[in-house]
Amino acid sequence: MPGRVLVVDDLVPNVKLLEAKLSNDYYEVFSAFSGQEALDKVKEVQPDIILLDIMMPEMDGFEVCRRLKADPETALIPVVMVTALSEQEDRVRGLEAGANDFITKPIDDLHLLARVRSLVRLKVMVDELRLRDRTGSELGLIEQNPTTINPDDSANILIIDDDVVQTKNICNELQKLGHMTEECPPAEAVTRVANGDYDLVIISTELDEADGLRLKNLKSVHISNSINDSGK
């Protein structure tokens, strides 16, 4: 699925390399070479995803991501941080800034394209839902400008995943909508579901020690929270 990608890096060779990889996969690629240029260009080109380098002068990727997520016009654009940093603290900082995913340098082509394809699909789905809601509001079918989320309508959600970063990202997004979330390692999945009262169970299809698609004893909806087109 083609899409619009904004690549942000202060080093020209890094930008050109990503441009070549993504263009070969039919993406429309735009570039920015500083944090401020990225903030300006995102409003102009309205990308479906942003590949954002962390280590940049004047304004690093963490600050750029925070500003993007704080702006209602850009908050829903997926941000993937491209970094040579591999420490857990750096990933936590990225999550706190609002990053959707991380790609570590040197970049693996299959991993890059799978992540981009997955998040672009997610962005398209979100855009379609927002358009549907807006159309419904204009036709008077949906209440316009709801002011609050009713806590009584929140769902109790169990997340089964062994990726700490991904799990925290999902929890943060669901809790913003007023949902109650719990985390569960795959080994405890069947017992937790049997003993708990959950409205939804979200299961990763990329578990290291289990096959999410084979957890047949879970009498609930199975949703992959990480669509990976590399075949994993």
C-alpha angles and dihedrals in degrees: 000000000000119000144160116274127189113204115200121192134130091221114081096207091055091051093047092050093053091043090056094047094048097041089055087058090052099255120146103237129202127180141211127184102201140031095254093047088052092053090050096045097047090067090049102048100026096213125205091223139008124217103202128190114217103206105067130136123251094008120027126208094261092060093044090052092048091053093047093051092046092057113080090212093059104022095101096051108109113243121203114191113218109203148153088216113104103172118120090232090061091052091049090051089051092050091049089052090052104258116163098205146346134233117193123217130272085057121227108218097217092048092048095050093043092053094045093047092048096049094043089054089050091050091051090051092050091049091051092051092048090050090049091050092047091050090048091051092050090051091048093245095116129044109258123232100000107203103202143016113242108235089211089065095056119119128228105233130187118203118203109194138123095208105097095195094048092046093052090048092053093045092051093052094046094046090054086063092052097257124144110233133191130187123225133183113230093247091064097041101104094044094046093050092046092051098038136072104229129169092200139011119204113201126188116228090209101066114153097215103028143033109246092202091057097055088108096160092068106099094202144082115297114215126175109225092191117046105198116186093188088087099256 
